């Protein structure tokens, strides 16, 4: 584990810098849009544009990774995000910000794909859970730090956008300088949505509910706190407390869901999310504008909302994986992303319409309504179907700063390796036996694939070449390599 931690230090640093900028930007944009005179409906559309870009980025990222690799992909989209951040104050127009938010969402998806596939590549089956846990801690800690940066200075100045650009661009330094081998590129999963619903109605509907509830939160929650008469410090504190609630509750809820029927835990979390929404509605309707008691009630509601609304996505993802075959985890992760993303695009638009009719207090009335409907649906399903006898261990899905779950549970699918010359260099560095190394080079030189070469090495060393073939993609990848490089 210590060796793995040393290897991922650069990735953790890049994650911290990237997500600090992403967390700052997620709160800054709606507040600054309000200052610029954008309506609540436009602010909601900005949130939807981010999610739309994120979905497109998750589809495009695997193709980019195949074409240019992880480091170039990460650096390219960090530059896109940095430029977009600096353009916000230069182009204070509604249409321009929609395009910029979509671009930032697309870039963020590509960067997340790079980072998370690299974490999975460095982790082993024995320490994967601990590695992802460390990543989640860094993820949430960086998002909270981003809220602290928001509280420094005035949001009407342009300094915060410069901070975003600096943090995002700084995240490219540890990635560009790392000596870690790049992972196998990902291929886009096949999405069979109807199959997923048949496998687990609760998991399917849960991701829709989370998108409809969390999407409006990330897009409009800063404006909710502003409408209560609180300053930027209170906005940052509210967002930070909500994220901290998610950090506190993820593991206890996950461990409990491993011990009992996961749907019971999902139903309990949905019920408590309803209570959190009710508290926040009460704070907006019955509280005194700018009052300390109202502020405390708002913080308490935010803590509960983060603790119970955010983990529902991870719990439902785990429940879905309980009901699918081992080989379908990549398809499941892609479908989860698609379902959630579609709901998160629609959610802010619905919220903006309701808010325009009845006021900002309806933001959390809407989330409570969504969670109530999901709670009722889950209870019906618990009575209609028994829990599976064997289940996958719970694994939290980190937050992106815009609440979108990503391919944290997906499995990389092998694609063609770099040319044979590079593969020979890797084998040469890792082999202590010169004779075996020559055999590997001969296999590669005559059009064989890396899997065949490694299989020959391990066979002579007394290891099982069949296992390595299973890990690297076997003969299919070799045939494709021979066509390209043979």
C-alpha positions as CSV (number, residue, x, y, z in Angstrom):
1,X,0.0,0.0,0.0
2,X,2.9,2.4,0.8
3,X,4.3,1.9,-2.7
4,X,0.9,2.6,-4.2
5,X,0.5,5.8,-2.2
6,X,3.9,7.0,-3.4
7,X,2.8,6.3,-7.0
8,X,-0.5,8.2,-6.7
9,X,0.9,11.2,-4.9
10,X,1.1,13.2,-8.1
11,X,-2.5,12.2,-9.0
12,X,-3.8,13.2,-5.6
13,X,-2.1,16.6,-5.9
14,X,-3.6,17.1,-9.3
15,X,-7.0,16.0,-8.0
16,X,-6.8,18.5,-5.1
17,X,-5.9,21.4,-7.4
18,X,-8.4,20.5,-10.0
19,X,-11.3,20.0,-7.6
20,X,-10.5,23.1,-5.6
21,X,-10.9,25.2,-8.8
22,X,-14.0,23.2,-9.8
23,X,-15.6,23.7,-6.4
24,X,-14.9,27.4,-6.4
25,X,-16.3,27.8,-9.9
26,X,-19.5,25.8,-9.0
27,X,-20.4,28.4,-6.4
28,X,-19.0,31.5,-8.0
29,X,-20.8,31.2,-11.4
30,X,-24.5,31.3,-10.1
31,X,-23.7,34.1,-7.6
32,X,-21.8,36.2,-10.2
33,X,-24.6,35.5,-12.7
34,X,-27.1,36.9,-10.2
35,X,-24.9,40.0,-9.8
36,X,-24.7,40.4,-13.6
37,X,-28.5,40.6,-13.6
38,X,-29.2,37.1,-15.0
39,X,-32.6,35.8,-14.1
40,X,-33.1,32.7,-12.0
41,X,-34.2,30.8,-15.1
42,X,-31.0,31.7,-16.9
43,X,-28.9,30.6,-13.9
44,X,-30.8,27.3,-14.0
45,X,-30.0,26.9,-17.7
46,X,-26.4,27.5,-16.9
47,X,-26.5,24.5,-14.6
48,X,-28.2,22.4,-17.2
49,X,-25.6,23.4,-19.8
50,X,-22.8,22.2,-17.5
51,X,-24.5,18.8,-17.1
52,X,-25.1,18.5,-20.9
53,X,-21.4,19.3,-21.5
54,X,-20.5,16.7,-18.9
55,X,-22.5,14.0,-20.6
56,X,-21.0,14.8,-23.9
57,X,-17.5,14.8,-22.4
58,X,-18.0,11.3,-20.9
59,X,-18.9,10.0,-24.3
60,X,-16.0,11.8,-26.1
61,X,-13.3,11.1,-23.5
62,X,-12.6,7.4,-24.3
63,X,-12.0,8.3,-28.0
64,X,-9.6,11.1,-27.1
65,X,-7.7,8.8,-24.7
66,X,-7.3,6.3,-27.5
67,X,-6.0,9.0,-29.8
68,X,-3.7,11.1,-27.8
69,X,-3.3,9.5,-24.4
70,X,-4.1,10.5,-20.8
71,X,-1.5,13.3,-20.2
72,X,-2.4,15.2,-23.4
73,X,-6.1,14.8,-22.8
74,X,-5.8,16.1,-19.3
75,X,-3.6,19.1,-20.2
76,X,-5.8,20.0,-23.2
77,X,-9.0,20.2,-21.2
78,X,-7.3,22.0,-18.3
79,X,-6.4,24.7,-20.8
80,X,-10.0,24.8,-22.0
81,X,-11.3,25.2,-18.5
82,X,-8.8,27.8,-17.6
83,X,-9.6,29.9,-20.8
84,X,-13.4,29.5,-20.1
85,X,-13.0,30.7,-16.5
86,X,-11.2,33.8,-17.7
87,X,-13.7,34.5,-20.4
88,X,-16.7,34.7,-17.9
89,X,-16.0,38.3,-16.8
90,X,-14.9,39.3,-20.3
91,X,-18.1,38.1,-21.9
92,X,-20.9,38.9,-19.5
93,X,-23.7,37.7,-21.8
94,X,-26.2,35.0,-21.2
95,X,-25.6,33.1,-24.4
96,X,-21.8,33.2,-23.9
97,X,-22.0,31.9,-20.3
98,X,-24.2,29.0,-21.6
99,X,-21.5,28.0,-24.1
100,X,-18.8,28.5,-21.5
101,X,-20.6,26.3,-18.9
102,X,-21.1,23.6,-21.5
103,X,-17.4,23.7,-22.4
104,X,-16.4,23.5,-18.7
105,X,-18.7,20.5,-18.2
106,X,-17.2,18.7,-21.2
107,X,-13.7,19.5,-20.1
108,X,-14.3,18.4,-16.5
109,X,-15.7,15.0,-17.7
110,X,-12.5,14.3,-19.7
111,X,-10.3,15.3,-16.8
112,X,-12.2,13.2,-14.3
113,X,-12.0,10.2,-16.7
114,X,-8.2,10.6,-16.9
115,X,-7.8,10.9,-13.1
116,X,-10.1,8.1,-12.1
117,X,-8.9,5.5,-14.7
118,X,-5.4,6.2,-13.6
119,X,-6.3,5.6,-9.9
120,X,-7.9,2.3,-10.9
121,X,-4.8,1.4,-12.9
122,X,-2.5,2.0,-10.0
123,X,-4.7,0.2,-7.4
124,X,-4.7,-3.6,-6.9
125,X,-7.6,-5.8,-5.9
126,X,-6.2,-5.9,-2.4
127,X,-6.0,-2.1,-1.9
128,X,-8.5,-0.7,-4.4
129,X,-11.0,0.2,-1.7
130,X,-8.5,2.1,0.4
131,X,-7.2,3.9,-2.7
132,X,-10.7,5.1,-3.7
133,X,-11.4,6.0,-0.1
134,X,-8.3,8.3,-0.1
135,X,-9.5,9.8,-3.4
136,X,-12.9,10.5,-2.0
137,X,-11.4,12.3,1.0
138,X,-9.2,14.4,-1.2
139,X,-12.2,15.0,-3.5
140,X,-14.5,16.3,-0.8
141,X,-11.8,18.2,1.0
142,X,-10.9,20.1,-2.2
143,X,-14.5,21.0,-2.8
144,X,-14.7,22.4,0.7
145,X,-11.5,24.3,0.2
146,X,-13.0,25.8,-3.0
147,X,-15.9,27.2,-0.9
148,X,-13.3,28.8,1.4
149,X,-11.7,30.5,-1.6
150,X,-15.1,31.8,-2.6
151,X,-15.5,33.5,0.8
152,X,-12.2,35.5,0.3
153,X,-12.9,38.8,-1.4
154,X,-15.9,40.0,-3.3
155,X,-17.7,37.9,-6.0
156,X,-18.3,41.0,-8.1
157,X,-14.6,41.3,-8.7
158,X,-12.7,39.2,-11.3
159,X,-10.2,37.7,-8.9
160,X,-12.1,34.5,-8.3
161,X,-12.2,33.6,-11.9
162,X,-8.4,34.0,-12.0
163,X,-8.1,31.7,-9.0
164,X,-10.2,29.1,-10.8
165,X,-7.9,29.3,-13.9
166,X,-4.7,29.2,-11.8
167,X,-5.9,26.1,-9.8
168,X,-7.0,24.2,-12.9
169,X,-3.9,25.0,-14.9
170,X,-1.7,24.2,-11.9
171,X,-3.2,20.7,-11.8
172,X,-1.5,19.9,-15.1
173,X,2.0,20.2,-13.6
174,X,2.0,16.9,-11.5
175,X,0.2,15.1,-14.4
176,X,2.7,16.3,-17.0
177,X,5.7,15.4,-14.9
178,X,4.6,12.0,-13.6
179,X,6.6,9.0,-14.6
180,X,3.7,6.6,-14.0
181,X,2.8,4.4,-17.0
182,X,-0.5,5.4,-18.7
183,X,-3.5,3.1,-18.2
184,X,-5.2,1.3,-21.0
185,X,-7.7,3.6,-22.7
186,X,-11.4,3.2,-22.1
187,X,-14.0,2.3,-24.7
188,X,-17.4,3.8,-24.6
189,X,-19.8,1.3,-23.0
190,X,-22.9,0.0,-24.7
191,X,-26.0,1.6,-23.1
192,X,-29.1,-0.7,-22.7
193,X,-31.4,1.4,-20.5
194,X,-34.4,-0.9,-20.5
195,X,-32.2,-3.8,-19.4
196,X,-31.0,-1.7,-16.5
197,X,-34.5,-0.9,-15.3
198,X,-35.5,-4.6,-15.5
199,X,-32.4,-5.5,-13.5
200,X,-33.1,-3.0,-10.7
201,X,-36.1,-0.6,-10.7
202,X,-35.0,1.0,-7.5
203,X,-31.4,1.6,-8.7
204,X,-32.7,3.0,-12.0
205,X,-35.3,5.3,-10.5
206,X,-32.9,6.3,-7.7
207,X,-30.5,7.8,-10.2
208,X,-33.3,9.7,-11.9
209,X,-34.4,11.0,-8.4
210,X,-30.9,12.1,-7.5
211,X,-30.5,13.9,-10.8
212,X,-33.8,15.7,-10.4
213,X,-32.9,16.8,-6.8
214,X,-29.1,17.3,-6.8
215,X,-29.0,19.0,-10.2
216,X,-31.1,22.0,-9.0
217,X,-29.1,22.1,-5.8
218,X,-25.8,22.6,-7.5
219,X,-27.3,25.1,-9.9
220,X,-29.4,27.2,-7.5
221,X,-28.5,26.6,-3.9
222,X,-26.1,29.6,-3.7
223,X,-29.1,31.8,-4.8
224,X,-31.3,30.2,-2.2
225,X,-28.9,31.4,0.6
226,X,-28.6,34.8,-1.0
227,X,-32.4,35.1,-1.1
228,X,-32.4,34.5,2.7
229,X,-30.4,37.7,3.1
230,X,-27.0,36.2,3.9
231,X,-23.6,37.3,2.6
232,X,-20.9,35.5,0.6
233,X,-19.3,34.0,3.8
234,X,-22.6,32.3,4.7
235,X,-23.1,31.1,1.1
236,X,-19.6,29.4,1.3
237,X,-20.3,28.0,4.7
238,X,-23.6,26.5,3.6
239,X,-22.1,24.8,0.6
240,X,-19.1,23.6,2.6
241,X,-21.3,22.2,5.4
242,X,-23.5,20.4,2.8
243,X,-20.4,18.8,1.2
244,X,-19.1,17.9,4.7
245,X,-22.4,16.2,5.5
246,X,-21.9,14.0,2.4
247,X,-18.3,13.2,3.6
248,X,-19.5,12.2,7.1
249,X,-22.4,10.0,6.1
250,X,-21.0,8.1,3.0
251,X,-19.2,5.3,4.8
252,X,-21.7,4.7,7.7
253,X,-24.5,4.4,5.2
254,X,-22.4,2.3,2.9
255,X,-21.4,-0.1,5.6
256,X,-25.0,-0.4,6.8
257,X,-26.1,-1.2,3.2
258,X,-23.6,-4.0,3.0
259,X,-25.1,-5.6,6.1
260,X,-28.8,-5.3,5.4
261,X,-31.1,-5.0,2.4
262,X,-29.7,-2.0,0.6
263,X,-33.1,-0.7,-0.4
264,X,-34.0,-0.2,3.3
265,X,-30.9,2.1,3.7
266,X,-31.9,3.9,0.4
267,X,-35.4,4.4,1.7
268,X,-34.1,5.7,5.0
269,X,-31.8,8.2,3.3
270,X,-34.6,9.4,1.0
271,X,-36.9,9.9,4.1
272,X,-34.2,11.9,5.9
273,X,-33.6,13.9,2.7
274,X,-37.3,14.8,2.8
275,X,-36.9,16.0,6.3
276,X,-33.9,18.1,5.3
277,X,-35.9,19.7,2.5
278,X,-38.7,20.5,4.9
279,X,-36.3,22.2,7.3
280,X,-34.9,24.3,4.5
281,X,-38.4,25.3,3.3
282,X,-39.3,26.3,6.8
283,X,-36.1,28.4,7.1
284,X,-37.1,30.3,4.0
285,X,-40.8,30.8,4.8
286,X,-40.8,31.2,8.6
287,X,-37.3,32.5,9.3
288,X,-36.4,36.2,9.6
289,X,-34.3,37.5,6.8
290,X,-30.6,37.6,7.9
291,X,-31.5,36.3,11.4
292,X,-29.0,34.1,13.3
293,X,-31.6,31.4,14.1
294,X,-32.6,31.2,10.4
295,X,-28.9,30.9,9.5
296,X,-28.4,28.0,12.0
297,X,-31.6,26.3,10.7
298,X,-30.3,26.7,7.2
299,X,-26.9,25.2,8.1
300,X,-28.6,22.2,9.9
301,X,-30.8,21.6,6.8
302,X,-27.8,21.8,4.5
303,X,-25.9,19.3,6.7
304,X,-28.8,16.8,6.6
305,X,-29.3,17.3,2.9
306,X,-25.7,16.5,2.1
307,X,-25.6,13.6,4.5
308,X,-28.6,11.8,3.1
309,X,-29.4,13.2,-0.4
310,X,-25.9,12.9,-1.8
311,X,-25.2,9.2,-0.8
312,X,-28.4,8.0,-2.5
313,X,-26.5,8.0,-5.8
314,X,-23.8,5.7,-4.5
315,X,-26.2,3.4,-2.8
316,X,-28.3,3.0,-5.9
317,X,-25.2,2.4,-8.0
318,X,-24.2,-0.4,-5.6
319,X,-27.7,-1.8,-5.7
320,X,-27.7,-1.8,-9.5
321,X,-24.3,-3.7,-9.5
322,X,-25.9,-6.2,-7.1
323,X,-28.2,-7.3,-10.0
324,X,-25.9,-7.2,-13.0
325,X,-23.3,-9.7,-14.2
326,X,-19.6,-9.0,-13.5
327,X,-18.9,-8.3,-17.1
328,X,-21.6,-5.7,-17.3
329,X,-20.1,-3.2,-14.8
330,X,-18.8,-0.9,-17.5
331,X,-22.1,-0.8,-19.3
332,X,-23.9,-0.2,-15.9
333,X,-21.6,2.7,-15.0
334,X,-22.2,4.3,-18.4
335,X,-25.9,3.9,-18.1
336,X,-25.9,5.4,-14.6
337,X,-24.1,8.4,-16.0
338,X,-26.6,8.7,-18.8
339,X,-29.7,8.4,-16.6
340,X,-28.4,10.8,-13.9
341,X,-27.1,13.3,-16.5
342,X,-30.4,13.4,-18.3
343,X,-32.3,14.0,-15.1
344,X,-29.7,16.6,-13.9
345,X,-30.2,18.5,-17.2
346,X,-34.0,18.6,-16.7
347,X,-34.0,19.2,-13.0
348,X,-32.7,22.8,-12.9
349,X,-35.1,23.7,-15.7
350,X,-38.1,22.4,-13.8
351,X,-36.9,24.1,-10.6
352,X,-36.5,27.5,-12.4
353,X,-40.1,27.3,-13.6
354,X,-41.4,26.5,-10.1
355,X,-39.3,29.2,-8.5
356,X,-40.5,31.8,-11.1
357,X,-44.1,31.0,-10.0
358,X,-43.8,30.7,-6.3
359,X,-40.4,31.9,-5.1
360,X,-37.0,30.6,-4.2
361,X,-38.3,28.6,-1.2
362,X,-39.7,26.1,-3.6
363,X,-36.2,24.9,-4.5
364,X,-36.1,22.5,-1.5
365,X,-39.8,21.9,-1.7
366,X,-39.1,20.4,-5.1
367,X,-36.2,18.2,-3.8
368,X,-38.5,17.0,-0.9
369,X,-41.2,16.2,-3.4
370,X,-38.8,14.2,-5.6
371,X,-37.4,12.3,-2.5
372,X,-40.9,11.6,-1.3
373,X,-41.9,10.0,-4.6
374,X,-38.8,7.9,-4.6
375,X,-39.3,6.8,-1.0
376,X,-42.8,5.6,-1.9
377,X,-41.5,3.8,-5.0
378,X,-38.7,2.1,-3.0
379,X,-41.1,0.9,-0.2
380,X,-43.4,-0.6,-2.9
381,X,-40.4,-2.4,-4.5
382,X,-39.2,-3.7,-1.1
383,X,-42.5,-5.5,-0.6
384,X,-42.5,-6.8,-4.2
385,X,-39.0,-8.3,-4.5
386,X,-36.5,-9.8,-2.1
387,X,-32.9,-8.6,-1.8
388,X,-30.3,-10.5,-3.8
389,X,-28.5,-13.3,-1.9
390,X,-25.0,-12.0,-2.8
391,X,-24.0,-8.4,-3.3
392,X,-21.1,-6.2,-4.3
393,X,-19.3,-4.3,-1.6
394,X,-20.4,-0.6,-1.4
395,X,-18.1,1.9,-3.0
396,X,-18.7,5.7,-2.7
397,X,-18.9,7.7,-5.9
398,X,-17.0,10.9,-5.5
399,X,-18.6,14.3,-6.2
400,X,-17.5,16.3,-9.2
401,X,-18.4,19.7,-7.7
402,X,-21.5,19.6,-9.8
403,X,-22.9,16.5,-8.2
404,X,-22.5,14.2,-11.2
405,X,-21.5,10.6,-10.5
406,X,-18.8,9.3,-12.8
407,X,-17.3,6.1,-14.0
408,X,-15.8,5.3,-10.5
409,X,-17.0,1.7,-10.8
410,X,-16.3,1.1,-14.4
411,X,-13.6,-1.2,-15.7
412,X,-11.1,-0.2,-18.4
413,X,-11.5,-2.2,-21.6
414,X,-8.2,-2.9,-23.4
415,X,-7.5,-1.2,-26.7
416,X,-4.5,-1.5,-29.0
417,X,-1.2,-0.8,-27.2
418,X,1.4,1.7,-28.4
419,X,3.8,0.5,-31.2
420,X,5.8,-2.6,-30.5
421,X,9.0,-0.6,-30.0
422,X,7.6,1.0,-26.8
423,X,6.3,-2.3,-25.5
424,X,9.8,-3.8,-25.9
425,X,11.3,-0.9,-23.9
426,X,8.8,-1.6,-21.1
427,X,9.6,-5.3,-21.1
428,X,13.3,-4.6,-21.2
429,X,13.1,-2.4,-18.1
430,X,11.0,-4.8,-16.1
431,X,12.9,-8.0,-17.1
432,X,16.0,-9.1,-15.1
433,X,16.6,-12.0,-17.4
434,X,18.3,-11.0,-20.7
435,X,17.5,-14.2,-22.4
436,X,13.8,-14.0,-21.7
437,X,13.9,-10.4,-22.8
438,X,15.3,-11.3,-26.2
439,X,12.5,-13.9,-26.7
440,X,9.9,-11.2,-25.9
441,X,11.5,-8.8,-28.4
442,X,11.4,-11.5,-31.1
443,X,7.8,-12.2,-30.5
444,X,6.9,-8.5,-30.7
445,X,9.2,-7.9,-33.7
446,X,7.3,-10.5,-35.8
447,X,3.9,-9.0,-35.2
448,X,3.0,-10.7,-31.9
449,X,1.2,-8.7,-29.2
450,X,2.4,-7.7,-25.8
451,X,0.1,-10.2,-24.1
452,X,1.7,-13.0,-26.0
453,X,5.2,-11.8,-25.2
454,X,4.4,-11.4,-21.5
455,X,2.7,-14.8,-21.5
456,X,5.9,-16.4,-22.9
457,X,8.0,-14.7,-20.2
458,X,5.7,-15.8,-17.4
459,X,5.5,-19.3,-18.7
460,X,9.3,-19.6,-18.6
461,X,9.4,-18.0,-15.1
462,X,6.8,-20.6,-13.9
463,X,3.8,-18.3,-13.9
464,X,0.5,-18.8,-15.6
465,X,0.3,-17.0,-19.0
466,X,-3.4,-17.6,-19.2
467,X,-4.1,-15.2,-16.3
468,X,-2.1,-12.5,-18.0
469,X,-4.0,-13.0,-21.2
470,X,-7.2,-12.5,-19.3
471,X,-5.9,-9.3,-17.7
472,X,-4.5,-7.7,-20.9
473,X,-7.2,-8.6,-23.4
474,X,-5.6,-11.7,-24.9
475,X,-5.5,-12.6,-28.5
476,X,-8.0,-10.1,-29.8
477,X,-5.8,-7.2,-28.9
478,X,-2.9,-9.0,-30.4
479,X,-4.7,-9.5,-33.7
480,X,-5.5,-5.8,-33.8
481,X,-1.9,-4.9,-33.0
482,X,-0.6,-7.1,-35.8
483,X,-2.9,-5.4,-38.2
484,X,-1.7,-2.0,-37.2
485,X,2.0,-2.6,-36.4
486,X,2.8,-6.0,-37.9
